[in-house]
Amino acid sequence: MSLQLSQRVQRVTLSANAAAKSRVTELREQGRDILDLTTGEPDFDTPEHIKQAAYAAIEGGATKYTATPGVKALRLAIQQKLQDENRLDYTLAQIVVGNGAKGIIFNAFAATLDEGDEVLVPVPYWPTFPDSVRFNGGVPILLECPLEQGCKLTPEQLEAAIGERTRWLILNSPSNPSGAIYSADELQGLAAVLRRHPQVLVLLDELYEHIRFDAGQPLNLLNVAPDLAERCLLVGGVSKTYAMTGWRIGFGAGPKLLTQAMAVVQSQSASGASSVGQAAALAAFQGGLAFLQPQVAAYQERRDVLVHALSVVPGLQVLEPEGGFFVFVRCAELLGRVRPDGVSIDSDADLVDWFLEEGVAVVAGSAYGLSPWFRLSIATATDSVIEAGRRIAGACGRLREANA
């Protein structure tokens, strides 16, 4: 008897980021000098007070099952964080803790999507968005947001895309991969459309909320349109702000009916999140953000260095990110050129392969639904970012016209 995989799992693919990271590891094990600009993982360590809280939790015996929606003390801390940092009020019943923000997003779709329901996904996107929709029987409707509109969704696009089966809209700000941030006016424009379509829920991905380069406070749809609160799920976590990617703690805040249904899904899949991870997250939310400013300053310095280095390279168009860990670059003008070894550059994937040959690992824009682009992470050492910019500029300069 041969193993037969489900149609569900065949709808999705391995994360392009994970695949790129694996390739870097493989090449480094072969002795290659590879600069890794693939992964959105802070190169800073988890703050010491958070690690100490985890040690104390282990010593205190906090190593048992937890309530599926999350430890009460942590949900109280999230409730306070949402009031203080986001200017939003939620009851405890409206807050659910999960195994990372990715788990929260998956649970939300599992709780709400029926076969054929549609989810509006602005492009470029984080690959988990469309694949989580597909895995749960939904249909991602991809809305291309090109460089000319700052890689952001317009009200006109939103209005034209909403149909009878539309169930969700995803908004990610600051965006992965583009680094774009929606302004208050832009959010107001989207809110006006949403008010005309009360059946549409909105998922607000806020993971990069504090990694922004304008010194402003986090701003989301509910700050400008509080009347939409019963239709919005705000997704947050500790991975990016607190350099806690491996602790796997995320949260969702939204309508009680939705968060309770998400807890039901989680109770039959992963159960409650790690007890030690929740203790660490509690310390994170209670400990304040004083440690963060130097880190954001470092990200901004790296952004500025990389944007400057690539903006002067003929054939590249750089979207300067307003926040997040990434620089997103359009490379359409390099297609059709030829490497020194005679290999033609016919796609962003081909260009990314050429950069890898030259010692820099990045991710092709096709992984995020927009080609021909590529994404670079600035969540790595500043010296590596500087050298990566130099190597990419050199690699582009060695490409020649096909008929040259």
C-alpha positions in Angstrom: 0.0 0.0 0.0 1.4 3.4 -1.0 1.2 6.4 1.3 -1.3 9.0 0.1 -1.1 12.5 1.3 -4.2 14.7 1.9 -5.3 17.3 -0.6 -5.0 19.7 2.3 -1.3 19.3 2.8 -0.7 19.3 -1.0 -2.1 22.8 -1.2 0.8 24.3 0.8 4.6 24.4 0.5 7.6 24.4 2.7 8.4 28.0 3.9 10.8 29.6 1.4 12.5 31.3 4.3 13.2 27.9 6.0 14.4 26.4 2.7 16.8 29.4 2.1 18.1 29.0 5.7 18.7 25.3 5.2 20.7 26.0 2.0 22.9 28.5 3.9 23.6 25.9 6.6 24.5 23.3 3.9 26.9 25.7 2.1 28.5 26.8 5.3 29.1 23.2 6.3 31.0 22.9 3.0 33.2 25.7 4.1 31.6 28.4 2.0 31.7 32.1 3.2 28.0 33.0 3.1 26.4 36.1 4.5 22.9 35.1 5.6 20.3 37.8 5.0 17.3 35.4 4.8 15.6 35.2 8.2 13.6 37.8 10.2 15.1 36.8 13.5 16.7 39.4 15.8 20.4 39.0 16.2 20.0 40.5 19.7 19.6 38.1 22.7 16.5 37.8 24.8 16.8 40.4 27.6 18.3 39.1 30.8 15.3 39.8 33.0 13.1 37.7 30.7 15.5 34.8 30.9 15.7 35.0 34.6 11.9 34.9 34.8 12.0 31.6 32.9 14.6 30.2 35.2 12.5 31.1 38.2 9.4 29.5 36.7 11.3 26.3 36.2 12.6 26.4 39.7 9.1 27.1 41.0 7.6 24.2 39.3 5.7 26.1 36.6 6.2 23.2 34.2 2.7 21.7 34.0 -0.2 22.1 31.5 -1.7 25.5 31.4 -5.3 26.7 30.6 -5.7 26.5 26.9 -6.4 30.3 26.4 -3.3 31.1 28.4 -2.2 31.8 32.0 -4.5 34.4 33.5 -1.5 36.5 34.7 -0.1 36.7 31.2 -3.5 37.6 29.7 -3.8 40.4 32.2 -0.4 41.6 31.2 -1.4 41.5 27.5 -4.6 43.4 28.4 -2.5 46.1 30.1 0.0 46.2 27.2 -2.9 46.7 24.7 -4.2 49.6 26.8 -0.8 51.3 27.4 0.9 50.7 24.0 -2.0 50.4 21.6 -4.7 52.5 23.3 -7.2 49.6 23.0 -9.5 48.0 25.6 -10.2 44.2 25.7 -11.7 41.9 28.4 -9.8 38.8 29.4 -12.3 36.6 27.5 -11.3 38.5 24.3 -7.6 37.5 24.6 -6.1 34.1 23.8 -2.5 33.0 24.0 -1.1 30.5 21.4 2.0 28.8 20.2 3.4 31.9 18.4 1.5 34.3 16.2 1.6 31.8 13.4 -0.5 29.4 15.6 -2.9 32.2 16.4 -3.4 33.0 12.7 -3.9 29.3 11.8 -6.4 28.9 14.6 -8.4 32.0 13.5 -8.8 30.6 10.0 -9.5 27.1 11.2 -12.3 28.6 13.4 -13.9 30.7 10.7 -13.3 29.4 7.2 -15.5 26.9 5.3 -14.5 25.4 2.0 -14.3 28.0 -0.7 -14.4 31.1 1.6 -12.2 33.9 0.4 -9.5 35.8 2.2 -8.1 39.0 0.7 -4.3 39.0 0.9 -2.3 42.1 -0.2 0.8 41.3 -2.2 3.6 41.2 -1.2 2.6 38.9 1.7 4.2 36.8 4.4 3.9 33.3 2.9 2.1 31.9 6.0 -1.0 34.0 5.2 -2.1 32.4 1.9 -0.9 28.9 2.9 -2.8 29.0 6.2 -5.9 30.0 4.3 -5.4 27.1 1.8 -4.8 24.6 4.5 -8.1 25.5 6.2 -10.1 25.2 3.0 -10.2 28.9 2.0 -9.2 30.6 -1.2 -6.6 33.4 -0.9 -7.4 36.3 -3.2 -4.1 38.0 -4.0 -4.2 41.8 -4.5 -1.0 43.0 -6.0 0.3 46.2 -4.5 3.3 47.4 -6.6 6.1 49.7 -5.9 4.2 52.7 -7.4 1.7 52.5 -4.5 4.3 51.8 -1.8 3.3 48.1 -1.7 0.1 49.1 0.2 -3.5 48.2 -0.5 -5.7 51.0 -1.8 -9.4 51.5 -0.9 -10.3 51.1 -4.6 -8.5 47.7 -4.7 -10.3 46.6 -1.6 -13.7 47.6 -2.8 -13.2 45.9 -6.2 -12.1 42.6 -4.5 -14.8 42.1 -2.0 -17.4 39.5 -3.1 -20.1 37.2 -1.7 -17.6 34.7 -0.3 -15.1 37.3 1.2 -14.6 36.3 4.8 -11.3 38.1 5.8 -9.0 40.9 4.9 -5.3 40.7 6.1 -3.5 43.9 7.0 0.2 43.6 8.1 1.8 46.9 9.2 4.8 47.3 9.4 4.8 44.8 6.6 7.0 41.7 6.0 8.5 41.8 3.5 8.1 45.5 2.3 8.5 47.4 5.6 5.5 49.6 4.6 3.4 51.2 7.3 -0.2 52.4 6.7 -0.8 56.0 7.7 -3.9 57.1 9.6 -5.4 58.5 6.4 -4.7 55.3 4.5 -6.4 53.3 7.3 -9.4 55.6 7.3 -9.8 55.0 3.6 -9.8 51.2 4.1 -12.2 51.6 7.0 -14.7 53.5 4.9 -14.8 50.5 2.5 -15.1 47.9 5.3 -18.1 49.7 6.8 -20.0 49.0 3.6 -19.2 45.3 3.9 -20.0 44.1 7.4 -19.4 40.4 6.6 -15.7 41.0 6.2 -13.4 40.3 9.2 -10.0 41.9 9.5 -6.8 40.2 10.7 -4.3 42.9 12.0 -0.8 41.4 12.1 1.1 43.7 14.6 4.3 41.6 15.1 6.7 44.4 14.0 4.7 47.2 15.7 7.7 48.6 17.7 10.3 48.2 14.9 9.5 51.4 13.1 11.8 54.2 12.0 9.7 57.3 12.5 9.8 57.3 16.3 6.0 57.1 16.3 3.6 55.0 18.4 2.1 51.8 16.9 -0.9 52.7 14.9 -3.5 50.2 13.5 -7.0 50.2 12.0 -8.8 50.2 15.4 -7.1 53.4 16.5 -8.8 55.3 13.6 -11.9 53.1 13.3 -12.9 51.8 16.8 -16.4 50.9 15.5 -14.8 48.0 13.6 -13.6 46.3 16.8 -16.2 43.5 16.7 -14.8 42.4 13.3 -11.0 42.6 14.0 -8.5 40.2 15.4 -5.3 41.9 16.5 -2.4 39.4 16.4 0.7 40.1 18.5 3.5 38.4 20.2 7.0 38.6 21.8 9.2 37.2 18.9 10.3 40.5 17.3 10.1 43.2 19.9 11.7 41.1 22.7 14.0 38.8 20.5 12.1 35.8 21.6 11.5 33.9 18.4 12.2 30.5 20.0 9.9 31.0 22.9 6.8 30.5 20.7 4.3 32.8 22.4 1.8 34.8 20.4 -1.6 36.2 21.2 -4.9 37.2 19.6 -7.3 39.9 20.8 -10.7 40.2 19.3 -14.4 39.3 19.5 -15.2 36.9 22.3 -17.0 34.5 20.1 -13.9 34.2 17.9 -11.3 33.9 20.6 -13.3 31.2 22.3 -13.6 29.3 19.1 -9.8 29.7 18.6 -9.3 28.2 22.0 -11.4 25.2 21.1 -9.3 24.6 18.0 -6.1 24.9 20.0 -7.4 22.5 22.7 -7.6 19.8 20.1 -4.3 20.6 18.3 -1.5 22.0 20.4 -3.2 22.6 23.8 -1.9 25.5 25.9 1.3 27.2 25.0 4.6 26.4 26.9 4.2 27.2 30.6 7.8 28.4 30.8 7.4 30.5 27.6 4.3 32.1 29.1 6.3 33.0 32.3 9.0 34.6 30.1 6.4 36.5 28.1 4.8 37.8 31.3 8.1 39.3 32.3 8.5 40.7 28.8 5.2 42.6 28.9 5.7 43.7 32.5 9.3 44.8 32.0 8.8 47.8 29.7 10.5 48.8 26.5 13.5 50.8 27.7 15.9 48.2 26.2 14.5 48.5 22.7 15.5 51.9 21.5 19.2 51.0 20.9 18.1 47.9 19.0 15.7 49.9 16.7 18.5 52.4 16.2 20.8 49.6 15.0 18.1 48.3 12.6 17.7 51.8 11.3 21.4 52.2 10.8 21.5 48.9 8.9 18.5 50.0 6.8 20.2 53.2 5.9 23.5 51.5 4.9 21.8 48.9 2.8 19.3 51.3 1.1 22.2 53.6 0.2 24.4 50.8 -1.1 21.7 49.3 -3.3 20.0 52.5 -4.5 23.0 53.4 -6.6 23.2 50.0 -8.3 22.0 50.3 -11.9 19.0 48.0 -12.4 17.8 47.9 -8.8 14.8 49.9 -7.3 14.7 49.9 -3.5 11.6 50.5 -1.5 12.9 52.2 1.7 11.2 50.4 4.6 9.5 52.4 7.3 9.7 49.6 9.8 10.4 45.9 10.3 13.5 43.8 9.6 13.7 43.8 5.8 14.6 45.7 2.7 12.6 44.8 -0.4 14.2 45.5 -3.8 12.7 45.3 -7.4 15.2 43.9 -9.9 13.1 43.8 -13.2 15.8 45.7 -15.1 18.4 43.0 -14.5 16.3 40.2 -16.1 17.7 39.0 -19.4 21.3 39.8 -18.4 24.0 37.1 -18.3 26.4 36.0 -15.6 30.1 35.8 -16.3 29.7 32.0 -16.6 27.1 32.4 -19.4 24.0 31.6 -17.3 21.1 33.8 -18.1 19.2 35.7 -15.4 15.6 35.1 -16.3 13.8 35.5 -12.9 14.3 36.8 -9.4 15.1 33.2 -8.4 18.0 33.2 -10.9 19.3 36.4 -9.5 19.1 35.1 -5.9 21.1 32.1 -7.0 23.8 34.4 -8.5 24.0 36.3 -5.3 24.4 33.0 -3.4 27.3 32.2 -5.7 28.8 35.5 -4.7 28.4 34.8 -1.0 25.1 36.5 -0.1 21.9 34.6 0.8 18.6 36.5 0.3 15.0 35.3 -0.6 13.4 35.7 -4.0 10.3 38.0 -4.2 8.3 35.2 -5.7 8.1 33.7 -2.2 6.1 36.8 -1.2 3.9 36.8 -4.3 5.7 39.6 -6.1 8.3 39.2 -8.8 10.9 40.2 -9.8 12.0 41.3 -6.4 14.2 40.0 -3.6 14.1 40.5 0.2 17.1 41.1 2.5 17.0 40.8 6.3 18.7 43.6 8.4 18.3 41.5 11.5 22.0 40.6 11.4 25.3 42.2 12.3 25.9 45.6 10.9 29.3 44.6 9.4 27.5 41.7 7.6 24.9 44.1 6.2 27.7 46.5 4.9 29.6 43.6 3.3 26.4 42.1 1.8 25.6 45.5 0.1 29.1 45.5 -1.3 28.9 42.0 -2.6 25.5 42.5 -4.2 26.6 45.6 -5.9 29.6 43.8 -7.3 27.6 40.8 -8.4 25.1 43.1 -10.3 28.0 44.9 -11.9 29.4 41.7 -13.3 26.2 40.9 -15.2 26.4 41.8 -18.9 23.8 42.4 -21.6 22.7 39.2 -23.4 24.0 40.5 -26.7 27.2 42.1 -25.4 
